[in-house]
């Protein structure tokens, strides 16, 4: 790109903040989602049929990228706004934001939680998470707006087991 104030030589279009915003968007290095699951499936702690399994994304910090040519500039910010979990049988759980980690003592249906209740066992279950990142920008001259969002995906093993109990009365 030309140096100076962003204006190109005769016949070459000037660099605009919108052009720089798109360039900055394309330079963002968004992370592959890293997930948390409870029960986590490790150490004999699988998800259980008919009990909620909580999901959340652990790496969802906003990212900013600034690009400038002379006095023309644009700054792009990407922030995660939603996550959708898709089970191996195609059931979808749409979440506002990235969910949050379950901690002992919380209600299974805590407001803002992101959970799914499996109805059948599958030791080889995998879920896919899709995180949508909203992209906005501001630039020189009071310009700004939104750009196309990003969607980043990852898969997570979620072994699902069924436990049965026999309840008897005790006199």
C-alpha positions in Angstrom: 0.0 0.0 0.0 1.2 3.5 -0.6 2.8 5.6 2.1 1.6 9.0 3.2 -1.9 10.0 3.8 -3.6 7.0 2.2 -4.2 8.7 -1.2 -2.8 6.9 -4.1 -1.2 8.3 -7.3 -3.4 9.5 -10.1 -5.7 6.7 -11.3 -5.2 4.6 -8.2 -8.0 4.6 -5.7 -7.3 6.1 -2.2 -7.1 3.7 0.7 -10.2 4.0 2.8 -10.8 3.0 6.5 -13.3 0.4 5.3 -10.6 -1.2 3.1 -8.2 -1.2 6.1 -10.9 -2.7 8.3 -11.3 -5.6 6.0 -7.6 -6.1 5.9 -7.4 -6.0 9.7 -10.3 -8.5 9.9 -8.5 -10.9 7.6 -5.4 -10.6 9.9 -7.1 -11.6 13.1 -5.8 -14.8 14.6 -8.9 -16.3 16.3 -8.4 -19.3 18.5 -9.9 -22.8 18.0 -12.4 -23.1 20.8 -11.1 -24.9 23.9 -14.0 -26.4 25.9 -14.9 -27.4 29.4 -17.4 -30.1 30.1 -19.0 -31.3 33.3 -19.0 -34.2 33.9 -15.6 -34.1 32.1 -15.5 -37.8 30.9 -12.1 -38.3 32.5 -11.3 -40.7 35.4 -14.6 -42.6 35.3 -16.6 -39.5 35.3 -18.8 -39.7 32.1 -21.9 -37.8 31.2 -25.0 -39.7 32.3 -28.3 -40.3 30.6 -31.1 -38.0 31.9 -28.7 -35.7 33.8 -27.6 -32.3 32.4 -24.1 -32.1 30.9 -22.7 -28.6 31.1 -20.6 -27.1 28.3 -18.5 -23.9 28.1 -15.7 -22.4 26.1 -12.6 -21.4 28.0 -10.8 -19.2 25.6 -13.1 -16.4 24.5 -11.3 -13.1 25.1 -12.0 -10.3 22.6 -9.3 -9.6 20.1 -8.3 -6.3 18.4 -6.3 -5.6 15.2 -5.3 -2.1 14.0 -4.1 -1.3 10.6 -3.0 2.1 9.2 -1.6 3.7 6.1 -0.5 7.3 6.8 -3.3 9.1 8.6 -5.9 6.6 7.4 -6.6 3.8 10.0 -9.0 1.2 11.1 -9.3 -0.9 14.3 -11.2 -4.1 14.2 -12.6 -5.9 17.4 -13.8 -9.5 17.3 -15.7 -10.8 20.3 -17.4 -14.1 20.8 -21.2 -13.7 21.1 -22.7 -17.2 21.0 -21.9 -20.9 21.0 -23.8 -23.8 19.6 -23.2 -27.4 20.5 -24.2 -30.1 18.1 -24.3 -33.7 19.4 -23.3 -36.8 17.4 -27.0 -37.4 16.6 -27.6 -33.8 15.4 -29.3 -32.3 18.5 -28.4 -28.6 18.8 -28.0 -26.5 22.0 -27.7 -22.8 21.3 -26.2 -20.7 24.0 -26.0 -17.0 24.7 -22.3 -16.3 25.1 -19.8 -19.1 25.9 -21.5 -20.6 28.9 -19.7 -20.8 32.2 -18.2 -23.5 34.3 -20.3 -25.5 36.6 -19.2 -25.5 40.3 -20.5 -27.6 43.1 -23.7 -26.3 44.6 -25.1 -24.6 41.5 -28.6 -25.4 40.3 -28.4 -27.7 37.2 -30.4 -25.1 35.3 -28.6 -22.0 36.4 -29.5 -18.9 34.3 -27.0 -18.5 31.6 -25.8 -22.1 31.7 -25.3 -24.1 28.5 -26.2 -27.7 29.0 -27.7 -30.7 27.3 -29.4 -33.8 28.6 -28.5 -36.9 26.8 -31.3 -39.5 26.4 -29.3 -42.5 25.4 -25.8 -43.9 26.2 -23.0 -43.7 23.7 -19.4 -44.3 24.9 -18.0 -42.8 21.7 -20.2 -39.6 21.6 -18.6 -36.5 20.2 -20.0 -33.0 20.3 -19.0 -30.1 18.0 -19.0 -26.5 19.3 -19.4 -23.6 16.9 -18.4 -20.2 18.3 -19.7 -17.1 16.5 -17.5 -14.0 16.7 -19.0 -10.6 16.0 -16.7 -8.2 14.2 -17.0 -4.4 14.5 -14.7 -1.6 13.5 -13.9 2.1 13.9 -11.7 4.2 11.7 -10.4 7.6 10.9 -12.9 10.3 10.1 -15.5 8.8 12.4 -16.1 5.8 10.2 -17.1 2.4 11.5 -19.5 -0.5 11.2 -19.7 -4.2 11.3 -18.0 -6.9 9.1 -18.9 -10.5 8.4 -18.7 -12.6 11.6 -16.4 -15.5 12.0 -17.4 -19.0 13.1 -14.7 -21.2 14.8 -15.4 -24.9 15.5 -13.9 -27.7 17.6 -15.0 -31.2 18.6 -15.0 -32.7 22.1 -15.3 -36.3 23.2 -18.3 -36.7 25.6 -18.7 -40.4 26.7 -22.3 -40.9 27.8 -23.2 -43.8 30.1 -26.4 -45.0 31.6 -26.5 -45.9 35.3 -29.4 -47.7 36.9 -30.4 -47.9 40.5 -32.9 -50.0 42.4 -34.8 -48.2 45.1 -36.2 -50.2 47.9 -38.0 -49.1 51.0 -36.4 -49.4 54.3 -38.6 -49.9 57.4 
